[in-house]
Amino acid sequence: MTAEVPIYDIVGVGFGPSNLALAIALAEHNAGAGEPVTAHFLERQPRFGWHRGMLIDTATMQVSFLKDLVTMRNPTSEFSFLNYLHAAGRLVDFINHKNLFPLRVEFHDYFEWAAAKVDDVVSYGTEVVAVKPVYDGAEVAYFDVEASDGSVLRARNLVVGTGLRPQLPEGVTAGPRIWHNSELLFRVDALRDADPKRFVVVGAGQSAAEVAALLHDEFPRAEVCAVFARYGYSPADDSSFANRIFDPDAVDQFYRAGEPVKDRLMRYHGATNYSAVDIDLIDELYRRVYREKVLGVERLRLFNVSRPAEVTDAGAVTVESLTTGERTVLAADAVVYATGYRPADPTPLLGELAPGCLRDEAGRLRIERDYRITTDFPLRGGIYLQGGTEHTHGITSSLLSNTAVRVGEILQSVVDRRVVAEPVGEYAVSGR
């Protein structure tokens, strides 16, 4: 039985902030005088969502509101955060707030507001299950993107934006008492009636500090034990000169640099993003620790220069001092790992095309400057990555700082590289 398969210039896998920004760039491009670019996005979540488990109502963004979905690419865009504030009736209030860093829940609301404006190009609740090549001779001319609802979309280009995956240390398995901080708010609601006595929080970054603070607030009868290898939480380097590593020009410089230089740059400027905490939060946690020492009731305990040597499914944590080797066993109602995220490997989704995606000496995907995967087979379009390109494009690979500029570069690459093809709206006939 034959079926019609819609052909798009771009099919996007995932619809987080990066592909949302691309959908907006497409809408603005298509509103102009040039030839339109057709696109559709598939997102497995039932609605737009971005780190919902960490939308703590007191947490602020660590990036300026000017680095929203559009402003760095198009300052006049109607999809800007400032236009969102105007629509919400809070523009004057925000200006009077004199702050570059909105609440995280507010920025998420901005994302949802923007996503609603382009919801005609996204199918929610639909997961991509396979990508299969469509050949024209020896050349891959299209990709057939198979979805969990049984539908098939034919794409000239793929843009993979599947986000990051929560990362647990090797040997640690998630369970009822052991979980990643990405589940924080969902788990906290379930624990409210359980009267927990102790939490153990593993990690030294912003998320770890936020988790410790929230648990300390929400459970006044519980002890919160923070375990990390450092002497204390280290402040994020958000100084003006250091922040130049997030500039669009820095991507070009990083991409052209040799591996030794790239390694040094990541080491020099890791404190702008990794295992770094806002100084205001550090000061607040220190105030709590000191106040409790004065009062003689210490609920917030810091196990610094330490590591969790053993963790059982029942929540027993053996904390080992890295200097003395002394061990302390803590019986915890929950062990929360704030141990970061890792990029999702896009190649398993590509099926038979995966072996043809070239890798460097370290086994990492080779990526072109325009974010296309380098392949050893002839490819009419491109497979573009939004994320997972830190080794080639620098620290902004998975961050919001350069999202607006990156999607503009991807869209321009698609426009520049496309060939005369089927008229807009044409369908292919599949024998599926």
C-alpha positions as CSV (number, residue, x, y, z in Angstrom):
1,M,0.0,0.0,0.0
2,T,1.4,3.4,-0.9
3,A,1.4,6.5,1.3
4,E,2.3,10.1,0.9
5,V,5.4,11.2,2.7
6,P,5.8,14.9,3.3
7,I,9.1,16.4,2.2
8,Y,10.7,19.1,4.3
9,D,13.9,21.1,4.0
10,I,14.5,20.5,7.7
11,V,13.3,17.9,10.1
12,G,14.2,18.7,13.7
13,V,14.7,15.9,16.2
14,G,13.8,17.3,19.6
15,F,12.3,20.7,20.5
16,G,14.1,22.2,23.4
17,P,15.4,25.8,23.4
18,S,17.9,25.2,20.6
19,N,15.4,23.8,18.0
20,L,12.8,26.3,19.3
21,A,15.2,29.1,18.4
22,L,15.7,27.5,15.0
23,A,11.9,27.3,14.4
24,I,11.8,31.1,15.2
25,A,14.6,31.8,12.8
26,L,12.8,29.8,10.1
27,A,9.6,31.8,10.8
28,E,11.4,35.1,10.4
29,H,13.2,33.9,7.3
30,N,10.0,32.7,5.7
31,A,8.3,36.1,6.5
32,G,10.9,37.7,4.2
33,A,11.2,37.9,0.5
34,G,13.4,34.9,0.0
35,E,12.5,31.3,-0.9
36,P,10.8,29.7,2.1
37,V,12.4,26.9,4.0
38,T,10.0,24.2,5.1
39,A,10.5,22.4,8.4
40,H,8.9,20.2,11.0
41,F,10.0,19.2,14.5
42,L,9.3,16.1,16.5
43,E,9.4,16.2,20.3
44,R,8.8,13.2,22.6
45,Q,7.5,15.4,25.6
46,P,3.8,16.1,25.6
47,R,4.5,19.8,25.7
48,F,7.4,22.2,25.8
49,G,9.6,21.7,28.8
50,W,13.1,22.7,29.8
51,H,14.7,21.2,33.0
52,R,11.3,21.3,34.8
53,G,12.7,19.3,37.7
54,M,15.0,22.2,38.6
55,L,12.6,25.1,38.1
56,I,13.2,26.3,41.7
57,D,11.1,29.4,42.2
58,T,14.0,31.4,43.8
59,A,16.6,30.3,41.2
60,T,17.8,32.8,38.7
61,M,19.4,32.4,35.2
62,Q,23.1,32.5,35.0
63,V,23.0,34.2,31.5
64,S,21.8,37.6,30.6
65,F,18.2,38.0,29.3
66,L,19.7,39.6,26.2
67,K,21.0,36.1,25.3
68,D,17.5,34.9,24.7
69,L,16.2,32.9,21.7
70,V,16.7,35.7,19.2
71,T,18.3,39.0,20.3
72,M,22.0,38.1,19.4
73,R,20.8,37.2,15.9
74,N,18.0,39.7,15.4
75,P,17.6,42.5,18.0
76,T,14.3,43.6,16.4
77,S,12.6,40.2,16.7
78,E,9.1,40.0,18.1
79,F,10.2,36.8,19.8
80,S,12.5,38.6,22.2
81,F,12.4,38.3,26.0
82,L,11.6,42.0,26.2
83,N,8.6,41.6,23.9
84,Y,7.5,38.7,26.1
85,L,7.7,41.0,29.2
86,H,5.7,43.6,27.3
87,A,3.0,41.1,26.4
88,A,2.9,39.9,30.1
89,G,2.6,43.5,31.4
90,R,5.9,43.3,33.4
91,L,8.3,45.3,31.2
92,V,8.4,48.4,33.5
93,D,8.6,46.2,36.6
94,F,11.5,44.3,35.1
95,I,13.3,47.5,34.2
96,N,12.9,48.8,37.7
97,H,14.3,45.5,39.0
98,K,17.7,46.5,37.6
99,N,18.8,43.0,37.0
100,L,20.1,41.2,33.9
101,F,19.3,37.7,35.2
102,P,15.6,36.7,35.3
103,L,14.1,34.1,37.5
104,R,14.5,30.6,35.9
105,V,10.7,30.0,36.1
106,E,10.2,33.3,34.2
107,F,12.6,32.4,31.5
108,H,10.9,29.0,31.1
109,D,7.6,30.9,30.8
110,Y,9.2,33.0,28.1
111,F,10.2,29.8,26.3
112,E,6.6,28.4,26.5
113,W,5.3,31.8,25.2
114,A,7.6,31.6,22.2
115,A,6.9,27.9,21.6
116,A,3.2,28.6,21.4
117,K,3.8,31.1,18.5
118,V,5.4,28.3,16.4
119,D,3.5,25.3,17.5
120,D,2.3,24.7,14.0
121,V,5.7,23.3,13.1
122,V,6.1,20.8,16.0
123,S,4.5,17.5,16.9
124,Y,4.6,16.9,20.6
125,G,4.3,13.5,22.2
126,T,6.1,12.1,19.1
127,E,9.5,10.4,19.4
128,V,11.9,9.7,16.5
129,V,12.5,6.0,16.4
130,A,14.7,5.7,13.3
131,V,16.3,7.6,10.5
132,K,16.8,5.8,7.2
133,P,18.6,7.1,4.1
134,V,16.9,7.6,0.7
135,Y,19.4,7.2,-2.1
136,D,19.7,8.9,-5.5
137,G,22.3,6.6,-7.0
138,A,25.2,6.5,-4.5
139,E,24.2,9.8,-2.9
140,V,22.0,10.2,0.1
141,A,19.4,12.5,-1.1
142,Y,16.9,12.5,1.8
143,F,16.4,11.1,5.2
144,D,13.2,9.2,6.1
145,V,12.4,10.1,9.7
146,E,10.2,7.4,11.3
147,A,8.2,8.5,14.4
148,S,6.6,6.6,17.2
149,D,3.1,7.3,16.0
150,G,3.9,5.5,12.7
151,S,4.3,8.6,10.6
152,V,7.3,9.2,8.3
153,L,8.7,12.6,7.4
154,R,11.2,12.9,4.5
155,A,14.0,15.5,5.2
156,R,16.6,17.1,3.0
157,N,18.4,18.0,6.3
158,L,18.3,16.8,9.8
159,V,18.9,19.0,12.8
160,V,19.4,17.0,16.0
161,G,18.7,18.9,19.2
162,T,18.0,16.1,21.7
163,G,19.6,18.0,24.6
164,L,21.6,16.6,27.5
165,R,21.2,13.4,29.5
166,P,21.6,13.3,33.3
167,Q,24.9,11.8,34.3
168,L,25.5,9.6,37.3
169,P,29.0,8.4,38.3
170,E,30.1,5.1,37.1
171,G,28.7,2.3,39.2
172,V,25.8,4.3,40.6
173,T,22.3,3.2,39.6
174,A,19.3,5.3,40.1
175,G,16.5,4.0,42.4
176,P,13.9,5.1,44.9
177,R,16.5,6.6,47.2
178,I,19.2,7.5,44.6
179,W,18.4,10.0,41.9
180,H,19.8,12.8,39.8
181,N,19.1,16.4,40.6
182,S,17.1,16.8,37.4
183,E,14.2,15.0,39.3
184,L,14.4,17.3,42.3
185,L,11.0,19.0,42.3
186,F,9.1,15.9,41.3
187,R,10.8,13.9,44.1
188,V,10.4,16.7,46.7
189,D,6.6,16.7,46.3
190,A,6.5,12.9,46.9
191,L,8.7,13.3,50.1
192,R,6.7,15.9,51.9
193,D,4.6,13.4,53.8
194,A,7.5,11.0,54.5
195,D,9.1,13.2,57.2
196,P,12.7,12.5,55.9
197,K,15.5,12.8,58.4
198,R,18.6,13.1,56.2
199,F,19.6,14.0,52.6
200,V,23.0,13.5,51.0
201,V,23.8,15.8,48.1
202,V,26.8,14.9,45.9
203,G,28.4,17.6,43.8
204,A,30.0,21.1,44.0
205,G,28.4,23.0,41.2
206,Q,25.4,25.4,40.9
207,S,22.8,22.7,40.9
208,A,24.3,21.0,43.9
209,A,24.3,24.2,45.9
210,E,20.7,24.9,44.8
211,V,19.6,21.4,45.8
212,A,21.2,21.7,49.2
213,A,19.6,25.1,49.8
214,L,16.1,24.0,48.7
215,L,16.1,20.8,50.8
216,H,17.4,22.7,53.8
217,D,14.4,25.1,53.4
218,E,11.7,22.6,52.5
219,F,12.5,20.0,55.2
220,P,13.3,21.9,58.5
221,R,13.5,18.7,60.5
222,A,16.0,17.0,58.2
223,E,19.8,17.1,58.0
224,V,21.3,18.0,54.6
225,C,24.8,16.7,54.0
226,A,26.8,18.1,51.1
227,V,29.6,15.9,49.9
228,F,32.3,17.3,47.5
229,A,36.0,16.9,46.7
230,R,36.8,20.6,47.1
231,Y,37.3,22.7,50.2
232,G,34.2,24.6,49.4
233,Y,31.9,25.8,46.7
234,S,33.9,27.8,44.1
235,P,32.4,31.0,42.6
236,A,31.5,31.2,39.0
237,D,33.9,33.5,37.0
238,D,31.4,35.9,35.4
239,S,33.9,38.7,35.0
240,S,33.6,40.8,31.8
241,F,36.8,39.6,30.1
242,A,36.3,35.9,31.0
243,N,32.8,36.1,29.6
244,R,34.4,36.7,26.2
245,I,34.6,32.9,25.8
246,F,30.9,33.0,25.2
247,D,31.1,35.6,22.4
248,P,30.1,34.4,18.9
249,D,33.6,35.3,17.7
250,A,35.1,32.9,20.2
251,V,33.5,30.0,18.4
252,D,35.5,30.8,15.2
253,Q,38.7,31.2,17.3
254,F,38.1,27.9,19.1
255,Y,37.2,26.0,16.0
256,R,40.4,27.1,14.2
257,A,42.7,26.3,17.2
258,G,44.7,23.2,17.5
259,E,43.9,20.6,20.1
260,P,46.5,21.8,22.7
261,V,45.1,25.3,22.6
262,K,41.5,24.0,22.8
263,D,42.5,22.0,25.9
264,R,44.1,25.0,27.5
265,L,41.1,27.2,26.8
266,M,38.7,24.8,28.4
267,R,41.0,24.5,31.5
268,Y,41.4,28.3,31.7
269,H,37.8,29.1,31.5
270,G,36.0,26.1,32.9
271,A,35.1,28.1,36.0
272,T,32.8,30.2,33.9
273,N,30.4,27.3,33.8
274,Y,31.5,24.0,35.3
275,S,31.4,23.2,39.0
276,A,30.9,26.9,39.7
277,V,28.3,28.6,41.9
278,D,26.9,32.1,42.0
279,I,28.7,34.0,44.8
280,D,25.4,35.1,46.4
281,L,24.3,31.5,46.9
282,I,27.7,30.6,48.3
283,D,27.5,33.5,50.8
284,E,23.9,32.4,51.8
285,L,25.0,28.8,52.4
286,Y,27.9,30.0,54.5
287,R,25.6,32.2,56.5
288,R,23.4,29.2,57.2
289,V,26.3,27.0,58.3
290,Y,27.7,29.7,60.6
291,R,24.3,30.5,62.1
292,E,23.7,26.8,62.9
293,K,27.1,26.5,64.6
294,V,26.2,29.5,66.8
295,L,22.8,28.0,67.6
296,G,24.3,24.5,68.3
297,V,22.0,22.7,65.9
298,E,23.8,21.8,62.6
299,R,21.4,20.7,59.9
300,L,23.5,21.8,57.0
301,R,26.7,19.8,57.1
302,L,29.5,20.1,54.6
303,F,31.7,17.1,54.0
304,N,34.4,18.8,52.0
305,V,37.5,17.2,50.5
306,S,35.5,14.0,50.6
307,R,33.9,11.5,48.3
308,P,31.0,9.0,48.5
309,A,33.0,5.7,48.7
310,E,30.0,3.5,48.9
311,V,26.3,4.0,48.3
312,T,23.7,1.3,48.9
313,D,20.2,1.0,47.4
314,A,18.8,1.5,50.9
315,G,20.5,5.0,51.0
316,A,23.5,4.2,53.3
317,V,26.3,6.4,52.2
318,T,29.9,5.9,53.3
319,V,31.7,9.2,53.0
320,E,35.5,9.0,52.9
321,S,37.8,11.9,53.6
322,L,40.3,12.4,50.8
323,T,43.0,13.6,53.2
324,T,42.7,11.2,56.2
325,G,40.8,8.3,54.8
326,E,38.4,8.5,57.7
327,R,35.0,7.1,56.8
328,T,31.6,8.2,58.0
329,V,28.4,6.2,57.4
330,L,25.3,8.3,56.8
331,A,21.8,6.7,56.6
332,A,20.0,8.9,54.1
333,D,16.3,9.0,53.0
334,A,17.6,10.2,49.6
335,V,20.9,10.6,47.9
336,V,20.9,13.3,45.2
337,Y,23.6,13.4,42.6
338,A,24.2,16.8,41.1
339,T,26.8,15.4,38.8
340,G,26.0,17.1,35.6
341,Y,24.9,16.1,32.1
342,R,26.4,14.5,29.0
343,P,25.4,15.1,25.4
344,A,23.2,12.5,23.8
345,D,25.1,10.5,21.1
346,P,23.1,11.1,17.9
347,T,24.6,8.2,15.9
348,P,22.5,5.3,17.2
349,L,19.5,7.1,15.7
350,L,21.1,7.2,12.3
351,G,21.2,3.4,11.9
352,E,23.1,2.3,8.8
353,L,24.5,5.8,8.4
354,A,26.2,5.8,11.7
355,P,29.4,4.1,10.6
356,G,29.9,6.7,7.9
357,C,30.0,9.5,10.5
358,L,33.7,10.3,10.8
359,R,35.4,10.6,14.2
360,D,38.7,12.1,15.4
361,E,41.6,10.3,17.2
362,A,39.7,10.5,20.5
363,G,36.6,8.9,19.0
364,R,34.6,12.2,18.9
365,L,32.4,13.1,15.9
366,R,34.1,15.3,13.4
367,I,32.0,18.5,13.0
368,E,32.2,21.1,10.3
369,R,32.1,24.8,11.3
370,D,28.4,25.0,10.3
371,Y,27.7,22.2,12.8
372,R,27.3,19.5,10.2
373,I,28.6,16.0,10.9
374,T,31.5,15.1,8.6
375,T,30.6,11.9,6.6
376,D,32.5,9.6,4.3
377,F,29.5,9.1,2.1
378,P,28.1,11.6,-0.4
379,L,25.3,13.6,1.2
380,R,23.1,16.1,-0.6
381,G,21.9,17.8,2.6
382,G,23.4,17.7,6.0
383,I,23.1,16.2,9.5
384,Y,23.4,19.2,11.9
385,L,24.0,19.0,15.6
386,Q,22.7,21.4,18.3
387,G,24.8,20.3,21.2
388,G,27.6,17.7,21.5
389,T,30.0,20.0,19.7
390,E,32.0,21.3,22.7
391,H,35.2,19.6,21.5
392,T,35.0,21.5,18.2
393,H,33.1,24.7,18.9
394,G,33.8,25.4,22.5
395,I,32.1,25.8,25.8
396,T,28.9,27.3,24.4
397,S,27.9,24.1,22.7
398,S,25.2,23.2,25.2
399,L,24.6,26.6,26.6
400,L,22.1,29.3,25.8
401,S,24.7,32.0,25.3
402,N,25.2,31.4,21.6
403,T,22.0,29.6,20.7
404,A,20.5,32.5,18.7
405,V,23.6,33.0,16.6
406,R,24.2,29.2,16.1
407,V,20.7,28.6,14.7
408,G,21.2,31.5,12.3
409,E,24.4,29.9,11.0
410,I,22.7,26.5,10.6
411,L,19.8,28.1,8.7
412,Q,22.2,30.0,6.5
413,S,24.1,26.8,5.8
414,V,20.9,25.0,4.7
415,V,19.9,27.9,2.4
416,D,23.4,28.2,0.9
417,R,23.8,24.5,0.3
418,R,20.4,23.5,-1.0
419,V,19.9,22.5,-4.6
420,V,16.9,22.9,-6.9
421,A,14.6,20.3,-5.6
422,E,10.9,19.5,-5.4
423,P,8.5,22.4,-5.2
424,V,7.4,23.4,-1.7
425,G,4.6,21.2,-0.5
426,E,5.3,18.3,-2.8
427,Y,5.0,14.8,-1.4
428,A,7.0,11.7,-2.1
429,V,5.4,8.4,-2.6
430,S,6.5,5.6,-0.2
431,G,5.7,2.0,-0.5
432,R,5.5,1.6,3.2
